Amino acid sequence: MPTEHVDVLIVGAGLSGIGAACHLRRDCPDKSLLILEARANMGGTWDLFRYPGIRSDSDMFTLGYAFKPWTEPKAIADGESILSYIRETATEYGITEKIRYQHRVVRADWSSETARWTVTVQREDSNETVTVTCSFLSVCSGYYRYDQGHTPTFVGAENFAGTIVHPQHWSGDLDYAGKRVVVIGSGATAMTLVPSLAKSAAHVTMLQRTPTYVASLPARDPIADALRRRLPSRIAYQLIRLKNVLFTLGSYQLSRRRPALIKRYLHKTAVKRLPEGYDVAKHFGPDYDPWDQRICLVPDGDLFRTIREGKAEVVTDHIDRFTETGIDLKSGQHLDADIIVTATGLSVLMLGGMTVTVDGREIALSKSLMYKGMMLSGVPNFSMTIGYTNASWTLKADLVARYLCRLLNYMDKHGYQTITPVAPAQSEDTITPLFDLKSGYVLRNLHLLPQQGAKTPWRLYQNYLRDVRLMRRGSLTDDVRFGYAQPVLRPHDAALPSIRAEVS
Ligand SMILES: Cc1cc2nc3c(=O)[nH]c(=O)nc-3n(C[C@H](O)[C@H](O)[C@H](O)COP(=O)(O)OP(=O)(O)OC[C@H]3O[C@@H](n4cnc5c(N)ncnc54)[C@H](O)[C@@H]3O)c2cc1C
């Protein structure tokens, strides 16, 4: 059987993979396309996570695709609505039939001789190994492991008589009604879980080692509602998106330039929403500046309300050990628990765990420089999608997909078969990790992430408007080498026509 070949192969049928496929259908309709997905369903994150209250923590007008208006009433949406939106988009753009499920990509090998990737796939249903070749590889595999979350070792965990669960592995039949629940963590997942569990649990404690900044946002956006009532849905959507992009970018820039101002504002709004005399500084006043780590958004201040109503509390302390009945804290306090939820984060996994080689040389992601936040120096015909850390993921995913379409059309027009970003020499001290967040999961995983250089197109500014200029309208030819397949000349091939030279 000849190996199947496609023009573009997308790894992953999550929000990014489905989005990329839609862009390709629209802007490069003649390209053959295949999506390989390791799981049995599409949707990625929004299909995997099933914990109570699962929702977005950024607004859906920017987490939604640029090309498909978000029409649900809520701007901060629940996981099920986001999953339906992804599925509906895939159906609308004829993507559903392009997905092959339970196909885990385990390696991708580039050959300059053929100008093709050979992609090795492990079938999760039959355990069979199959190969597919493609001209361009677009990796949309997210950034974390699906099979396990990040859980630190807790001394005495084996003695706890109740249930310990990681939100990533929430089981639908876990009954928490009337139970005492301790949620360990201070990130978006913990803040989502607490108000939701508190609706029926006897009591919920959010146990955090250090506090996080928390900002309240209306779950329904009144300006968006007004625009949607008056304008056709596409126009309203674009205007709301622009408003939210400007708001997010503006508040991020202000946080970086005037951190004290934003700190004061966040403190004041928390004081207003929490009970009188509440120790806001201890539980919601980190000692770092806003956006050194992500700010958590809570819709309609639901976390603060739950605390005010006495259904949940925040404890800021260190764990000494788990006991049979709960958790001993370093301060000497004991927290009684029937259920302990370890909302302690994700386990970062880049490129979906794939091994990637170029002409037999394995690519070490942590030693690679990223080009325009989407390609790697020295790796031909390859892109990867990583969203913003300070704005909705899809803003960047859309830009990456559109850039890819522009690039493919440009290459077709000029007859090129390959594109390889080539980094100019960089001095060691200007090379920095891709993300400048100081969050635990970023610091824990710096050794897994690609690097960035000193300036455009090798630097990631985490700035959507800047990226729009760079990727939607900017040059396609800066710091790249276009070329062709390079058949290796062997002695008996002497009569072959000469190979066309690579074009800079
Ligand atoms: C609980 C939670 C809430 C979040 N909320 C927000 C939010 O509100 N706003 C925001 O901007 N971001 C949020 N994020 C980040 C979120 O991951 C992105 O918004 C977005 O869903 C990422 O989409 P993706 O398709 O790139 O990755 P994923 O959703 O992770 O999908 C990747 C897909 O690739 C598949 N895959 C991986 N490796 C392979 C392989 N080797 N072979 C084949 N298939 C593979 C996976 O099975 C999966 O289906 C959240 C993340 C989590 C975990």
PDBQT file of the ligand as one rigid body, heavy atoms in Angstrom, charges set to zero:
ROOT
HETATM    1  C1  LIG A 601      -9.341  24.128  32.549  1.00  0.00    +0.000 C 
HETATM    2  C2  LIG A 601      -8.786  25.066  31.525  1.00  0.00    +0.000 A 
HETATM    3  C3  LIG A 601      -9.430  26.269  31.254  1.00  0.00    +0.000 A 
HETATM    4  C4  LIG A 601      -8.908  27.142  30.316  1.00  0.00    +0.000 A 
HETATM    5  N1  LIG A 601      -9.543  28.323  30.088  1.00  0.00    +0.000 NA
HETATM    6  C5  LIG A 601      -9.038  29.188  29.189  1.00  0.00    +0.000 A 
HETATM    7  C6  LIG A 601      -9.675  30.438  28.938  1.00  0.00    +0.000 A 
HETATM    8  O1  LIG A 601     -10.693  30.777  29.510  1.00  0.00    +0.000 OA
HETATM    9  N2  LIG A 601      -9.114  31.268  28.041  1.00  0.00    +0.000 N 
HETATM   10  C7  LIG A 601      -7.970  30.944  27.382  1.00  0.00    +0.000 A 
HETATM   11  O2  LIG A 601      -7.510  31.729  26.572  1.00  0.00    +0.000 OA
HETATM   12  N3  LIG A 601      -7.363  29.770  27.597  1.00  0.00    +0.000 NA
HETATM   13  C8  LIG A 601      -7.857  28.892  28.473  1.00  0.00    +0.000 A 
HETATM   14  N4  LIG A 601      -7.227  27.694  28.689  1.00  0.00    +0.000 N 
HETATM   15  C9  LIG A 601      -6.083  27.320  27.859  1.00  0.00    +0.000 C 
HETATM   16  C10 LIG A 601      -6.678  26.327  26.818  1.00  0.00    +0.000 C 
HETATM   17  O3  LIG A 601      -5.949  25.179  26.831  1.00  0.00    +0.000 OA
HETATM   18  C11 LIG A 601      -6.874  26.980  25.474  1.00  0.00    +0.000 C 
HETATM   19  O4  LIG A 601      -7.830  27.989  25.585  1.00  0.00    +0.000 OA
HETATM   20  C12 LIG A 601      -7.371  26.073  24.345  1.00  0.00    +0.000 C 
HETATM   21  O5  LIG A 601      -8.435  25.257  24.708  1.00  0.00    +0.000 OA
HETATM   22  C13 LIG A 601      -6.241  25.290  23.821  1.00  0.00    +0.000 C 
HETATM   23  O6  LIG A 601      -6.679  24.675  22.651  1.00  0.00    +0.000 OA
HETATM   24  P1  LIG A 601      -5.709  23.753  21.824  1.00  0.00    +0.000 P 
HETATM   25  O7  LIG A 601      -6.531  23.140  20.754  1.00  0.00    +0.000 OA
HETATM   26  O8  LIG A 601      -4.515  24.511  21.423  1.00  0.00    +0.000 OA
HETATM   27  O9  LIG A 601      -5.203  22.683  22.878  1.00  0.00    +0.000 OA
HETATM   28  P2  LIG A 601      -6.040  21.557  23.606  1.00  0.00    +0.000 P 
HETATM   29  O10 LIG A 601      -7.372  22.023  24.000  1.00  0.00    +0.000 OA
HETATM   30  O11 LIG A 601      -5.154  21.036  24.677  1.00  0.00    +0.000 OA
HETATM   31  O12 LIG A 601      -6.241  20.448  22.483  1.00  0.00    +0.000 OA
HETATM   32  C14 LIG A 601      -5.139  19.730  21.990  1.00  0.00    +0.000 C 
HETATM   33  C15 LIG A 601      -5.639  18.501  21.267  1.00  0.00    +0.000 C 
HETATM   34  O13 LIG A 601      -4.517  17.854  20.686  1.00  0.00    +0.000 OA
HETATM   35  C16 LIG A 601      -4.598  16.468  20.952  1.00  0.00    +0.000 C 
HETATM   36  N5  LIG A 601      -3.226  15.928  20.958  1.00  0.00    +0.000 N 
HETATM   37  C17 LIG A 601      -2.215  16.255  21.805  1.00  0.00    +0.000 A 
HETATM   38  N6  LIG A 601      -1.102  15.552  21.495  1.00  0.00    +0.000 NA
HETATM   39  C18 LIG A 601      -1.421  14.784  20.424  1.00  0.00    +0.000 A 
HETATM   40  C19 LIG A 601      -0.685  13.841  19.643  1.00  0.00    +0.000 A 
HETATM   41  N7  LIG A 601       0.608  13.565  19.909  1.00  0.00    +0.000 N 
HETATM   42  N8  LIG A 601      -1.310  13.222  18.626  1.00  0.00    +0.000 NA
HETATM   43  C20 LIG A 601      -2.608  13.512  18.336  1.00  0.00    +0.000 A 
HETATM   44  N9  LIG A 601      -3.358  14.385  19.048  1.00  0.00    +0.000 NA
HETATM   45  C21 LIG A 601      -2.769  15.010  20.079  1.00  0.00    +0.000 A 
HETATM   46  C22 LIG A 601      -5.267  16.381  22.314  1.00  0.00    +0.000 C 
HETATM   47  O14 LIG A 601      -5.834  15.110  22.517  1.00  0.00    +0.000 OA
HETATM   48  C23 LIG A 601      -6.300  17.493  22.207  1.00  0.00    +0.000 C 
HETATM   49  O15 LIG A 601      -7.493  17.064  21.663  1.00  0.00    +0.000 OA
HETATM   50  C24 LIG A 601      -7.723  26.805  29.620  1.00  0.00    +0.000 A 
HETATM   51  C25 LIG A 601      -7.077  25.601  29.906  1.00  0.00    +0.000 A 
HETATM   52  C26 LIG A 601      -7.589  24.744  30.850  1.00  0.00    +0.000 A 
HETATM   53  C27 LIG A 601      -6.868  23.472  31.126  1.00  0.00    +0.000 C 
ENDROOT
TORSDOF 0
